[in-house]
Amino acid sequence: MSLSQHLQQKLLQKLSPQQIQLMKLLQVPTAHLEERIKEELEENPALETGEDGFEDNLETKEEFETPEDDFDKDGSEDDYGNIDISEYVSDGDDDVGDYKLRDENYPDQEETKTIPHKVETSFHEVLVSQLSMLDLDERQQKIAEQIVGSIDDDGYLRRELSAIADDLAFRQNIEATEKEIEELIQKIQQFDPPGVAARDLRECLLLQLERKSGDGKSVETAMKVLDKYFEEFTKKHYEKIQRGLNLTDEQIKDVINQIIKLNPKPGGHVGDSNRMENYVIPDFFVLNNNGKLELSLNSKNAPDLRISEGYRDMLKEYDRGSKKDKRQKEAVLFIKQKIDSAKWFIDAIKQRQHTLLSTMQTIMEYQKEFFLTGDETEMRPMILKDIAERTGLDISTVSRVANSKFVQTEFGTYRLKFFFSESLVMDSGEEVSTREVKKILSNLIEAESKQHPLSDEKLTDLLQEKGYNIARRTVAKYREQLNIPVARLRKEL
């Protein structure tokens, strides 16, 4: 065995820590940016907001002490011999004390920075609170709490009885039979909201109908339909149900109306499952000012950040002092590290603002007709590459912005990725956006007779008559992307 040495040249591309930080910040939605900045403020005392002033940081500065664990001393004392802090203590206009991120692009009026949210009890807390209405001993209470804890956010109990029994045995040291668990489940199924703790959709709907059992014959008939013809009902084979239960057209309509009024997700509108997800905080605002589009960035994306004046004063104290021992030098290096980190973060926030505005400005100009009219048929084909080429940004950067940011227009609030679509060539040779085709497809389905809905073949023919060169399988794909069921499932009596 012989050893040998040789030279090897490699070309590597690596992201700097600052670039990585920027990429992460780009993905943070506006709703969470304030929280991310708060985390940085807590971790780095050299960074502060313009609202707080400097008083909290101007503490005793005679000694520069820092915890041993906060600074990595990986060299000899000579490493601290020549510390250049001139750029940190100068009094010029560009010194670190003036290293600020000002909100210069927005009106002077103060805006509230509080994100609206609901203060409410969670879905599971609502269920647990109802356990007190049952006459349970301590053992049954623990079993019931385990059952409630196994109910998902939609209100369903999708765990097997054996799995719940195993959880009780391993976690609570309670040996419970499946029969005992089932009896408690049936009691919990009487809780509000109706349909809770059902094992499947059929049971969920039946539980809700049982609460209405005294409301007339149509409710009883609806229960029979779900009990004996559930699969036929889900597939809209109404003729088979009519024949099986000997129902008239009017009776089957009443049954359908009873069932479609029920809630398929009883937990979906209770407590935390409906909290912040329903609030969309836009990153951009587009205003049509007499035919001229004006773009502005949500002011929450432009916080007033700056370097702590207190930390800068500490460096000045050190610079003026004559005695500079090792411990003081270590503290100064620690302060420089924190200031540099704060500068990097402020730069990343600035770059985030620039990237967001540049990307949205280009999208707005590209889709100008849509922003002026709100008509989806006016949208041009647009892919990530189109915006990347015009902004000079990388495609991955444009993708990060498009997938996580929202814009508010006079026609509604849209995720940026809504404006991206492939092209389709018409018979005339003109390229149109697939978004335009989907909109026309949606309009055709909305205008169809629900007693005789249009098949995919018929929809294809209608689109081709309008000049769109499209295949039936493509129509089916677009229909599925629009979450529109097949013709048979759109049929109404």
N, C-alpha and C positions, 0 to 999 in steps of 0.2 A: 504493500500500500504506500503510495507516494502523495505528498502534499504539494500543491502548486498554488501560485498566486497569479491573478490576472485582473486587468482593469475592465470595468463594464460601465458603459454610459447609458443612462436611462432618462427618458423625458417624462416627467410626472407633472400632473396638474392637481394642485391641492387648494382647497378653500381656506382662507385665513379665518381666524376666530371671529373677526369683524364681519366677514361675508356670511359666515354661518349664522351669526346673530341677526343679520339683516334678513336672511331667508326665513328664519323663525318668526321675526316680527311681521313680515309680510303676510304670513298665514294667520296671524292673530286677528280675529274680527274686531270691529269697533267696540262691540259690547264688552269684550274682555281686555281691550288695550289698557284701560284705566287700572284694572287689576294687575296687569303685567307691569305697568309702571310703578304701581305701589310696591310690588315685590322688589323691584330694583332699588327703590328708595329705601326700603327696609334693609336690604343687603349692603348698600353702599352709602355710608353717611356723607360722602363727599358730593353726592347728588341731591339736589333739592328743587322744589317747585317755587315759582315766583310768588306764590301766595303766602308762604310761611314766614318770610323775613329771615334775618340771620341770628336773632337773639338766642334761639335755642342752641346754636352751634358755638356761640362765643363763650366758652367755658374757660376755666383756668388753663393757661398755655405755658406756664413756667417749665413744666416737665412734659416730655413727649414719651408717654408710656403706652404700650400696646401689648395685649396678651401674647404670650410666647407662641401660641398655636396660630396666631394670625399672620405671622411672617416667616417665610422660609429662608433661613440663614444658611445658604449653601456655599459660602466662601469664607475667606479669611478676613481679618480686620482691614486689610489693605483694600478690599473691595469697596469700602465705604470712604476711601480717602478723598476721592474727587467726585463729589456729587454736584452735578450741574442743575441748579433750580432756577436759572435766570429767567427762563420763559414762564415760570410759575409765579414769580414775584415782581415782574416788571409792571410799571404803571401805565403802559401804553394802551391804546384803544383795543388792541388785539389780545390783551392778557387774559389769563384764564379766568379772572374774576368776571370778565364780560363774556365769557363763553356761554351764551344763552341761546335758547330756542324760543323766539318770540312769536306770538300769534299775530303775525302781521297781515295775514290774508283775510281776516274776518272782521266784522263790525266790532266796535268797542264795547257794545252792550254786553253785560255779563250774562252768561247762559248757565242754567242749572246743569250740573254734571251728574245728577242722580239718574241712574237707569231705572225706568219704571218697572215695578214688579209687584206681584200679588203676595200679600201676607195671608197664608192660609194653612190649614191642617192637611197633612199628607193623606193619601188614600188609605194607607195601611193604618194610620192613626184613627181614621174614621171607623174602620172595622174593629180595631182593638177597643175603642170606646164603647162599642155596642155589645161587647162580651159581658159587660157588667149587667146587662139585662137578662142574661141567662143565669139560672141557679146552678152554678158549678162549684165543685169542691176544688181544692188546690191542685190535685192531679189532673182533673179535667180541664182546669184553666190553662195549665201548661200545654196540654195536648191541643186545645183550641188555639192558643197563641202560635203553636208550631204550624197549624193548618193555615191560619191567617198569614203567617210569614211566608208560606209557600204559594200564596196567590200572587199572580203577576200583575203588572201595571194595567193590563186590559181588564182585570177582574176575574181571570180564569184560574182554576186550580188544575194545572197540567201535570202535576206529579202523581205517580201511582201511589195507591194506598200502602203498598209494601215499602216504597221509598220513604214515605212519611214515617212509617213504623220504624224503619232503620235509623232515621234521623233522631227520633225520640229515644231509641235505645242507646245510641252512641253519644248524643249530646246532652240529653236530659236524664239518662239512666232510668228511663220509664219503659216498661214492657207493655205495649198497647196492642190489642188485637185490631185487625182490619175492620171488624164489625163495630167496635167501639169508635174507631176513627170515623167510619161512615155515618154513624148516628150523629156525631158532632158536626160533620160536614152539612148534613141535612138541616141542622139548626142554624148554622151560619148562612145557609142559602136563603134564610128568611130575613137576613139583614138588608139594609139599604146600601147601595142602590140595587133595585130588583135585577136578578140574574147573576149576582155575584157568586163566586165559588163554583160555577158550572165547570164541567169537565170538557165540554165542547159547545159549538154554536147551537146545536139542536137543543141541548139541555138548557142553555142560557135563555133561548127564546121561550121555551116551555115554562121555565120558572117565572118569566115576566107575564106570560098569559095566565098562569095560575092565580096571580094577584088580581087579575081582571075577570075571574071566572063568573062573577055575577053580573057582568055588563051586557049580556045578551047571547043569543044563539050563535052569532058570527064568531065570537071568541071561542066557544066550545068547538065549532067546526074548524077553526084555525088550529086548535090543539090537536084535533084528529089528523089534519093535514101534516103537521110537523111530526106527529107520532108515527104515521103509517106511510106517508109519501114525501118524506123530507128530501130525498135525492131527486125525485121528480120535480119538487118545488124549486130547488136550487138550479135545475136545468130548464126551468120554465116549461115543463111538459104539462101545461094546465089542462089540456084536453083529457089526458089520462086521469088526472085527479078528478075532473068533473064526472067522468064515467064511473070511476071507482066509488065515489061518494054520492053520485046521483045529484049533482049540483047544477043550478041554472047559471047562466052567464052573470046575472046580478049577484048571486050568492058567492061565486068564485071571486068576483071583484071585491066584495066586502071582506072576504078572507084575506086576499092579497093586501088590502089596505090596512087590515089589523096587524099583519105581520111586518110590513115595511115601516110601521111606526115604532117598532121595537128597537132597542139599542143593542147592537151586536158587540159593543165593547163597554160594558157597564162601568168599568173603572177608568175609562178614557176621559171623563169630564169631571173627575173628583180629585181634589188635592194637587199634589206636586206634578202629576203626570201632564198637567195642562199649564205649567207655569211659564218659564221664560221662553219656551220654544215658540210661543205664539207672538212674541215680540221680535220684530225685525228692526234693527237699528241701522239705517242706511249709512254707507261710507261716503256717498256723494249725493249732491242735489243738482238736478238739471232743470233750469228754468227757461221757458220760451218767452223772451222779452221782445214782443212785436216781430217775431220771425228770426230773432237773433238768439242763439242758444248760449246760455251762461252756465258754466260749471263751477261748483264750489265744493270744497272738501268739508265733511263734518268736522266741526271745531274740536270734537273729542279726539281727533287724530292729530291735533297740533297743540299738545300741552306746553305750558311755559316751564321749561326745565333749565337749570343752570348749575354751575359749580358752586359749592358752598363757600361763602365768603370767610367763614370761620376756618376752613381748612387752608385757604390761601393765607390768612393771617398767621397761622401756625408756621407756614414756610417762611414768612417774612421775619417772624421771631427768631427762627433758627438762623436765617441769613444774617441777621444783625448781631447775633451772639458771637462771642469770641471763643468760648469753650464748646467744643463739639466732640463729645465722647461717643463711644461705639453705640451705646443704647439710643442716644439721640439720633444718630445717623440711621440706625435701623428703623426708628419711628418715622423719620423723614422719607425713607424709601417706601415705607408702608403707605404714607400719605400720598406720595407720587403715584403709587400703584392704583390707589383708589381714585385719584383725580383722573388718571389716564382711562380707567375703566368708565368713569362718568362721561368723559369726553367721547369715548367710543359709542356709548349708549345714545348720547345726544345726536351724534353723527348718524347713527343707525335710524333714529326716529326721523331725522331730516331726510335721509335717503328714502325712507319708507314713504314719506309724504310726496317726495318728488316722483317716485316710481308709481304711486297710486294715481297722482294727477296726470302724469304723462300717459299712462295706459288708458285711463278713462277719457282723456281728451281725444285720443286717437280713435277710440271706439265711438265716441259721440260724433266725431267728424265723419267716420266711415258709415255710420248708420243715421246720418242726419235726417233723412226723410221720416224714419220711424219716430225719432224724438220730436219732430215737428207735428206729426199727424197721429201717432199712436197706432197706425195701421200696420199689422204684422206682414201684410202682403207687400209692403214697401221695403222690407228688410233685404239687404244684399247678402249674398253668400260671403261668409267671413270665417277664416280659420285662424288658429293661434299664430301661424307663420306670418299672416298678413299684418297683424299688430306688432309682432316682434320685429319685422323688417322696418316698419315705420317709426318705431320708438328706439330701435337700436338695442332693445333688451333681449335677453335669452328667452327662448320659447318656454322653458321651465318656469321662468319668473312670471311671464304673462299668464301661464297656467295657474300659478299660485294666487295671483290677483283675481283671475276670472272665477275661480272655484270658491273663493271665500268672501267675496265682497258684494255689496248691494248698492244699487242706485235708485234714488227716488225721483220719479218724474210725475208730471201732471196726470199721467195715465195709469199710475200704479208704481209699485216697488218691484224691481227685478234683480235677480242674481246676474252678475256680469256674463256668466257662461250662457245665459239665455240668448245673447246676441250672436253667438257663434253657431254656424251651421254650414253644411256642405252645399255644393251646388248641384243643380239638376238642369239638363239641357232640354229646352222646349223644341217643338217641331220647327220653329222659326230659326233655331240655332242660338237663341238668347239663353244666357245662363241665369237661373233664378235660384233663390235660397230654398232649401228644403223646408225651412220654417214657413215660407209662403205656401208651399204645397200642403203642409200639415194644417195650416189655418183654413185653407179652402176645403180640405177633407173634413175638418171639424165642422165647418159651416154646413156642408152637405148633410152630415149626419144629424145636426141639430134641426135641420129643416125637413127631414124625412118624416114620413107617416109612421108612427110607432106601431100601428096595426100591421104595416107592411114595410119593415125596415129594409134598408138597402144592403144587399150582399156585397162582399168584397169585389166580386166580378162586376156588379153594376156600378160600384164606386169607381172602379178602374175605367170603365167605359165613359163615365161622366167626366172624369179628369182628362182623359184622352181627347174628348170632344172640346175641352177648353184649351187644348194644345200642349198639355203636359205629357211628355213621353215617359210613361211609367208602367211598370209591370204589376200584375196582381199581387205577387209576393211582397213587392215593395209597399203597396197599399196596406197589406196586412201588417207589415212591420211598423209602418207609421201609425196605424190605428192602435197597435199594442203600446207603442211609445206614448200615445196620448191617453192610455188607460181606458180605452173604449172597448167594450166587449163585442163579440161577434153578433151578427144580425139576430140570430135566434134568441140570444139573451137580452137584446134591446126591445124585443117584441112586448107590446102591452095589449091587453084586451080592451 
